[in-house]
């Protein structure tokens, strides 16, 4: 089962995803996809780590999330935007290759037993990219979000810390 949590910067996505995971499992898995680009970002990652209790099983994986031992677990993947950035860089900003790579990863996760709570950003709701690479990435992010939302059983949009369910399939 895939649950997609989307929204803008500081909308409460990660907190909501973590609370949801803890409501499903006493020992959820947290997969951080971030690459540590600079000192400021390293500090942010440390704050996120400190926020999680010892109940969590933690992995850091920048690219091949689907190869982790996630079967049968409740998993938070935080976040698609950073994961996609890593892929986009790896493919030298090739949109088609990046989209194929992330779709293959999502498809592989979708085949696993478990609950996958995937956090992403709605970057297209913010400022317009100032250069071609930024605009191409925004397009890639939008197409990726649409792909995940199509196969997700539940999609939640976070607005100012409030979860708004925009899709929920009945079982």
N, C-alpha and C positions, 0 to 999 in steps of 0.2 A: 504494500500500500504506500502510495506517495501522497504526502501533504505538502503543498507549496505555500510558503509564507512570503509575501511580497510587500513592498512599501518603500517609502523614501528613507533618506538618511535620518537616523535617530527616531524612527517611528515606533520602535519597540519590538522589532522583528525577532531579534536574538533572544530577548527575555521571554517573549511569548513562546517561541520554539522550545526553549529549555524547560519552561514550566509545563508545556504540553507533553514533552518527552518524559518528564518526571511523573506526570499523571498516568502514563502508560507503563512505566518500568521503574523498578527500584534502582537499577543499574544501567542507565542508558549510555549510549556511545555518542561521543562528540567528535566530529571530524572537522578540523580546521584546515582550510584550503589556502590560507594566506602565505605568501612569500614575504619574508621580512625585508622590506625595501629600505627602511631607514630607522633611525633611533626613535622618532616619534611613533612610528608604527609598531616597533618592538614594545614600547611602553603600553600601547593600546592592547596588544596581544596579552601582555602580562596581566593587565587589569581584567581582561576577559577570563583568563585562566584562574585568577584569584576569586572570581565570582562563582565558579563552579565548585561544588562540594566534592568530597572524596568518593561519592557514589558514582561518579562518572568514569567511564573508560574513555581515554583520550587518544586520538591519533592526529598526526599532522601529515597531510598528504596534498601536495600541490597539483597533482595531475591525474594519477590513476586510482581514484577513490574506489572504483568498483572492484579492485583487486584486494582490498582490505578484508579481513575476516568479519563481515557484517551480518551474515546470514542469521536470521532468527532474532535479531536485536531491534530495539527502538533506537534510531540513529538520527542525530541532528547533523546536517551538513551545512556548514556556515563558512563561506557563502558562495553562491554561483558566480557572482560578479568577480570575486578574486580568483576563483577556479578558472573562469573563462579568460581572465586577464593572462593567466599563466599559459593557457593553451594558445591564445591569440599571439603572445610573444613568441612561443615555441614555433608557430607556423609562419613567422615573419609577417603577421597581420593579414593573413589570408582568410577571408571571411568564410569561404566555402569549406576549406579544410578544418577551420575552427568549429564551425557548426556541425560538421560530420563527426568530429572527435567528441564534442560534448554530447551529442545525441547518442553516440555509441556508449558512452559512459552511463547516461541516464537509462538507456535501454537495458544495459547490464544490471543496473541497480533494480530496475523494475522487475526483472526476472528472479530476484532473490526473495526469500521469505523474510518478512520483517516489516517494520514501519519506518519509512524514510521521510523525515521532516526536513524539507529543503528550503533554505533561506536564500532569497534573492532580492535584488534592488530594482526599483522602477526608475531607472536613470533617465528615461525619455520624458519624464514628467518635470524634469528640472531644466537647467540651462542647456542651450544648444552648444554642441562641441565647436571649439574654435578652429579645428583643423580637420583634415580628411580622416586621419587615423581615429580621432575622437568620435567623429560622426559615424564612421564604419563600425567602431566598437559599440556605439549606442544601438545601431541597427542590429548587430549580432546579439546583443543582450536582449533586445526586444523579441527577436525570433526565437532565441533560446527559452525565454520565459513563456512564450506562446506554446512551444513544444512541450515543456514540462507541464503547463497548465492543462493541456489537452489530455494527457495521460494520468494526471493527478486525480485522485478521488475527492480531494478537498483542496480548495484554494482560499486563502485568507489574505485580505488586504489590510495592512496595519495603517491606521490613520491616527496620529497623535496619541499613540499608546492604546488605541481601541481596535480590537480585532473585528473586522467586517467580513463575514463569510460570503464569498461571491460564487462559490460552487461547492456543493456537497452532494455526492452521489449516494443514493440509498443502497443498502446492501441487500 
